[in-house]
Amino acid sequence: MAIEVSVLGAGPAGSTAAYELAQRGIDVELIDRKHFPRDKPCAGGLFNPELFAEEFPYIKELAGKLVYNARMCCVSRRFEVTSPKPLVKTIFRKDFDFFLMKKAVEAGASFAVGKKPEGKFTIDATGAKNPRTYAQAGICLVNDFRIEHGLDTVHVHYCYRGIKGYCWVFPKTGYVNVGVGAYLPQRNIREIYASYVEFLIKEKILSEKEAGAKQYKAKIIPFAPLNHFFTDRTLFAGDAAGFVRPGTGEGIYFAMLSGKLAAETIARRREFHWYEKMCRKRFGDYLVSARVWKKRFLTNLIMKKAVRIGSKSPEFAHMMVEDFFRLHTHPLAGEFIKRIFT
Ligand SMILES: Cc1cc2nc3c(=O)[nH]c(=O)nc-3n(C[C@H](O)[C@H](O)[C@H](O)COP(=O)(O)OP(=O)(O)OC[C@H]3O[C@@H](n4cnc5c(N)ncnc54)[C@H](O)[C@@H]3O)c2cc1C
């Protein structure tokens, strides 16, 4: 039988698209350039896991660590918040992406490595491309360290050594994910990563033994302007379309949602403009609202002030953490900025 749709890339965007198409009885091939299971440099945070489970109920089948505590720090100021709702569910991308790919295959999609696409339509979910300008991307260095003690708090460090971005610690089952993410260009990021790991050892978040060789993987993170939704026969989804939230670097939810919408567009024989309209409505406007952080010279000033206010006002602290983990689907950024500048 003729293949209707070729989905290129079996990350969260591509596997979700293939799953949704196969569920609707459409002939779909899912093609990746790598054999699975494969790893992907990522913090592995599913932000606002309750929202995830509403949209993708099968995610609950996959084990992960629910985290309710967050500590936000900037230079000498810090505050800690415990949320009644889980802030993030941490997973390992090797398992998560393999799980989603298998879901697509169980639903009826075929999976192949390095095959020539044959579908009438293509969904391009091949991930981040090299940016044309610095304004379109950030860089992240990341690693999972095996730990012997339990850790239940996400740590976010703004302004560490002046970077425009943030450093983080995400607890996972048996591991912690340590990362540094910054807008491009960022000098000495490798050295900053090594120094951040040393800092975590001093803070007793990691031990010398756990930190080991202080290794990391580096990867580009795209913040493309939202102008790349489709061409004649191809829809772009996930990182391939730049659907990442500036300010936090969160992209898994937007990848999966755009994959689902791309599948729906083809299955319901909608015009491709419908895909663009739905992406903008469901998350695009939200991503654009987060662009306030693109005024990079302001980033560290704003974060310093925000953490200072949060260290004195529990209400503001909750708002800041809820905004970071997107517990509210409506953007809080406007409210947030108003409070900082008034
Ligand atoms: C260090 C780091 C930390 C991050 N942490 C988080 C986080 O905690 N939470 C979060 O929500 N987001 C996070 N992100 C962002 C998130 O990883 C991405 O937004 C998400 O992976 C995008 O999914 P995707 O399916 O679009 O692309 P990808 O996950 O990149 O998948 C693309 C797939 O396409 C394949 N491919 C590439 N080229 C081809 C080709 N020509 N033909 C066939 N296949 C191809 C690749 O092998 C890959 O399997 C992080 C990103 C980085 C870099």
The ligand as a MOL file (V3000), in Angstrom:
LIG
                    3D

  0  0  0     0  0            999 V3000
M  V30 BEGIN CTAB
M  V30 COUNTS 53 58 0 0 0
M  V30 BEGIN ATOM
M  V30 1 C 20.7910 20.3510 26.9910 0
M  V30 2 C 19.3250 20.4660 26.7110 0
M  V30 3 C 18.4330 20.3340 27.7590 0
M  V30 4 C 17.0550 20.3770 27.5100 0
M  V30 5 N 16.2050 20.1840 28.5450 0
M  V30 6 C 14.8730 20.1850 28.3400 0
M  V30 7 C 13.9610 19.8890 29.3860 0
M  V30 8 O 14.3360 19.6190 30.5290 0
M  V30 9 N 12.6440 19.9250 29.1250 0
M  V30 10 C 12.1560 20.2020 27.8720 0
M  V30 11 O 10.9390 20.2500 27.6980 0
M  V30 12 N 13.0140 20.4660 26.8540 0
M  V30 13 C 14.3460 20.4370 27.0460 0
M  V30 14 N 15.2050 20.6560 26.0010 0
M  V30 15 C 14.6400 20.8630 24.6530 0
M  V30 16 C 14.2150 19.4910 24.0580 0
M  V30 17 O 15.2780 18.5800 24.1530 0
M  V30 18 C 13.8200 19.6370 22.5950 0
M  V30 19 O 12.9620 20.7360 22.4490 0
M  V30 20 C 13.1170 18.3690 22.0970 0
M  V30 21 O 13.9980 17.2830 22.1260 0
M  V30 22 C 12.6130 18.5760 20.6890 0
M  V30 23 O 12.0960 17.3730 20.1990 0
M  V30 24 P 12.1110 17.0750 18.6180 0
M  V30 25 O 11.3850 15.7780 18.4390 0
M  V30 26 O 11.6660 18.2520 17.8770 0
M  V30 27 O 13.6540 16.9050 18.2390 0
M  V30 28 P 14.7550 15.8740 18.7550 0
M  V30 29 O 14.4320 15.3760 20.0940 0
M  V30 30 O 16.0570 16.5420 18.5530 0
M  V30 31 O 14.6440 14.6520 17.7550 0
M  V30 32 C 15.0340 14.7860 16.4110 0
M  V30 33 C 15.2760 13.3800 15.8360 0
M  V30 34 O 15.5150 13.5280 14.4300 0
M  V30 35 C 16.5830 12.6800 14.0540 0
M  V30 36 N 17.1410 13.2200 12.8020 0
M  V30 37 C 17.9280 14.3160 12.6420 0
M  V30 38 N 18.1810 14.5120 11.3200 0
M  V30 39 C 17.5310 13.5220 10.6550 0
M  V30 40 C 17.3980 13.1840 9.2770 0
M  V30 41 N 17.9680 13.9220 8.3260 0
M  V30 42 N 16.6430 12.1100 8.9480 0
M  V30 43 C 16.0430 11.3570 9.9110 0
M  V30 44 N 16.1420 11.6290 11.2250 0
M  V30 45 C 16.8600 12.6980 11.5990 0
M  V30 46 C 17.5160 12.6990 15.2470 0
M  V30 47 O 18.3500 11.5640 15.2690 0
M  V30 48 C 16.5210 12.7040 16.4130 0
M  V30 49 O 16.1850 11.3900 16.8140 0
M  V30 50 C 16.5720 20.6070 26.2070 0
M  V30 51 C 17.4800 20.7710 25.1560 0
M  V30 52 C 18.8430 20.6910 25.3950 0
M  V30 53 C 19.7960 20.8440 24.2440 0
M  V30 END ATOM
M  V30 BEGIN BOND
M  V30 1 1 1 2
M  V30 2 1 2 3
M  V30 3 2 2 52
M  V30 4 2 3 4
M  V30 5 1 4 5
M  V30 6 1 4 50
M  V30 7 2 5 6
M  V30 8 1 6 7
M  V30 9 1 6 13
M  V30 10 2 7 8
M  V30 11 1 7 9
M  V30 12 1 9 10
M  V30 13 2 10 11
M  V30 14 1 10 12
M  V30 15 2 12 13
M  V30 16 1 13 14
M  V30 17 1 14 15
M  V30 18 1 14 50
M  V30 19 1 15 16
M  V30 20 1 16 17
M  V30 21 1 16 18
M  V30 22 1 18 19
M  V30 23 1 18 20
M  V30 24 1 20 21
M  V30 25 1 20 22
M  V30 26 1 22 23
M  V30 27 1 23 24
M  V30 28 2 24 25
M  V30 29 1 24 26
M  V30 30 1 24 27
M  V30 31 1 27 28
M  V30 32 2 28 29
M  V30 33 1 28 30
M  V30 34 1 28 31
M  V30 35 1 31 32
M  V30 36 1 32 33
M  V30 37 1 33 34
M  V30 38 1 33 48
M  V30 39 1 34 35
M  V30 40 1 35 36
M  V30 41 1 35 46
M  V30 42 1 36 37
M  V30 43 1 36 45
M  V30 44 2 37 38
M  V30 45 1 38 39
M  V30 46 1 39 40
M  V30 47 2 39 45
M  V30 48 1 40 41
M  V30 49 2 40 42
M  V30 50 1 42 43
M  V30 51 2 43 44
M  V30 52 1 44 45
M  V30 53 1 46 47
M  V30 54 1 46 48
M  V30 55 1 48 49
M  V30 56 2 50 51
M  V30 57 1 51 52
M  V30 58 1 52 53
M  V30 END BOND
M  V30 END CTAB
M  END
